[in-house]
Amino acid sequence: MRWAIRTLIIGLVMTGMPRAIAPSALTPLSLKAFGTLNSDEAVTVWQHRDLDATGAPGPTGWDPWYSVLGRPNVGDPTASLAWHAAGGPVAEAAPIATLAGDDKNPHVSTLGGSTPGTLSSFTTAVWQHAAGTGSAPGDWDIYYSQLNPGTGAWTPPASLPHVHGDDYDPNVAVASNGNALAVWVHREGINDTSARTMYYSVKTGSTWSTPAAIAASNGQVSLPEVTLTSVSSGGPLGSKAIAVWADVVPMLPTRQMFYSIFDGVSWTAPTQIPTEVPVPIIADVGHAQFVGTNPDPYGAFGRNGVTADGLSMAYVLWGGGPQSLGLASAGVVGAFLDLTTGVWTPMLTPFGARFIGVGGCENPDNAMTTATGDFDGVFDFAGLIEDTFRTGGAFTPESFAWDSELTDLRPSNAGLSPTEMVGVNYGSGAASPFELPPSPDPSSDIIFSIATISPGIDAAWGPSAHLVPGGLPGEDYFPEVSSAFAAQIVQPGLTLEPAFAENPVGTPHTVTATVTVNGVPQNGVTVNFTVTPSGGSTPTPNTGACVTGTSGPGQCQFTYTSFTAGTDTITATAVVEGETLTATATKVWFSEAVQKGRITGGALFEDATARVTYGFELHCDATMLPNNLQINWKDPVTGKQRRFHMPNDGMVSANCSNDPTITPDPPPGDPLANDTHDGLGTGRLDGQPGATASWTLKDAGEPGGSDQGGSDFVHFHVTDQNNQTVLSINGKIKRGNHQFHNK
């Protein structure tokens, strides 16, 4: 059955002979150097590795690569689209990072920039990284980087706060204020087959929250996807998010689709997406086993699709799975959720069929073409790409989209405008769609196509082409694409910037509110502001209002100050087309007499007696929020897992200093050039209040961990509610990083 060949290919040994890449049927595009185009409308990422002269994998492992799609004239669909990148061996493609080890399964999310049709600096890529290569490369962690669309440069790759265990197959969604939400698969063990759980982290400003489980799972989570919706909420994202994934059904061997909704603070309990009505029952869905016997056990050969419109609806596509209990359900199916009512509705074709595609269709993705619910879904079938278009509440039957001379698999798509869309996929060198691809696969390559959208009718895809004309030497898998247009139409209509800022007391602070409808700025809308103080701040004034259009298209501003140190939450509200929208921002006020700065990071410490993981964000001034600390370890006597958690306002004292033994030394006389944080805080130990922790954290430069040649230092001393010592460690961290920030 074809599912055993494609989606579950990770459980099989790949064999076969490579096939030479045939010339593309299209004339190569006219390419320009990065930054010379007037628009950069979409960005795609994928995993790439070089092969040596014999065709075997090179020593450097897999790396995340990228390319940006732009045109000479903004918004002109007749202008030639061109792929381009900065710093690569070819004009069209370049690595995001070249870390030692394996970097796989990248995903990207972007927004519209200040100029319509261009990307913003919030463009964020995430991927999984391990220090080694092969089927047991060591601890997988989630890494990220952000793109500067003006230069094509990516920020240095950095890890999310480290937690013990394997973390892989990440997915990310960027909010309109630049904050982000990442989800991924987590295992407590390393390179093993332990239970799998959905994990997440939220980026606020430049800081990721300590990774945590969305909730208890059924142990076989795979293929997670996440998107933001048009339903506004509090918290750092400004709107609700929905995550979907495949997991086993309790007491049964079948997998089904599950979902959870995030309001910026907490997740709803994971719940199965209904599949029973109408018949046929979806007996099993596509999933990934991530088994260690496969040559690429952590490769995301499968995928699901999720997107959202501007009408509080979320749309999910997934593939039927292999046989289970004698029931076969191969094909593409889907459902959409009304977030205001919580009701799921099955996606049906105009003929009432539940299976949009049958006979082995799989690995779907979807993207909006309008804010009012039209979207196009793409999936692979028999080695080519097909699609379905939503129109009038129904979905067209499967139809041909594009096809290259390779075996085309695992597509991704993104809207460029209401009338134009881009799709990407990877082509395999398998001799036919029903045979396993070779391993390694030197013929693999990234393929793309452009579609013309007839709103409310259908999508007409053009011929395929190689992203790099003639093919990029090496292996290329699993592309993901995101665009400025696709992000704009699903974002809430109210944003507040900057989302986070720090100022000396007594100075003015201005926030800018932006109101849009379907991405179009709206003037004449009244925005109300309320400032809620904490930690001793005195916002003056603490309320205000402005009317959009007075500070720019759809924009207006509110200015206030505080004469005392502390932290404020700024809340903006506006009524847009009958819906009350809310956006928030955080403001920290500090006294000039108080030393500024903070330290962030997460790491693993290990010696002969203890293995400790921790994550933190700690200011030099204890009154400046947020301040968070979590420490996890196993008691060496009882074997019990223990956890100390200091809440946001639990830091009692803090002192920052410059250790003269750490070189290179900061500039003499610079009071902000610190590298050491000493502090004391109270919190919960294993969920019980009354525990205390003291610490010394040192940033000794880059890299941080001793495994990478670094010297970052940690000291923790934790006592329980009876003042008994439960943890005491000193020494260099093993992996991870401490990072001092001067503001």
Secondary structure, 3 states (H helix, E strand, C coil): CHHHHCCCHHHCCCCCCCCCCCCCCCCCCCCCCCCCCCEEEEEEEEEEECECCCCCECCCCCEEEEEEEEECCCCCCCCCCEEECCCCCCCCCEECCCCCCEEEEEEEECCECCCCCCECCCCEEEEEEECCCCCCCCCCEEEEEEEECCCCEECCCEECCCCCCEEEEEEEEECCCCCEEEEEEEECCCCCCCCEEEEEEEEECCEECCCEECCCCCEECEEEEEEEEEEECCCCCCEEEEEEEEEECCCCCCEEEEEEEECCCCECCCEECCCCCCCCCCCCECCCCCCCCCCCCCCCCCCCEEEECCCCEEEEEEEECCCECCECCCEEEEEEEECCCCEEEECCCCCCCCCCEECCCEEEEEEECCCCCCEEEEEEECCEEEEEEEECCEECCCEEEECCCCEEEEEEEEEEECCEEEEEEEEECCCCCCCCCCCCCCCCEEEEEEEEEECCCEEEECCCEECCCCCCCCEEEEEEEEEHHHHHCCCCCEEEECCEEEEECCCCEEEEEEEEECCEECCCCEEEEEEEEECCCCEECCEEEEECCCCECCEEEEEEEECCCEEEEEEEEEEECCEEEEEEEEEEEECCCCCCCEEEEEEEEECCCCEEEEEEEEECCCCCCCCEEEEEEECCCCCCEEEEEECCCCEEEEEEECCCCCCCCCCCCCCCCCCEEEEEEEEEECCEEEEEEEEEEECCCCCCCHHHCCCCEEEEEEECCCCCEEEEEEEECCEEEEEEECC
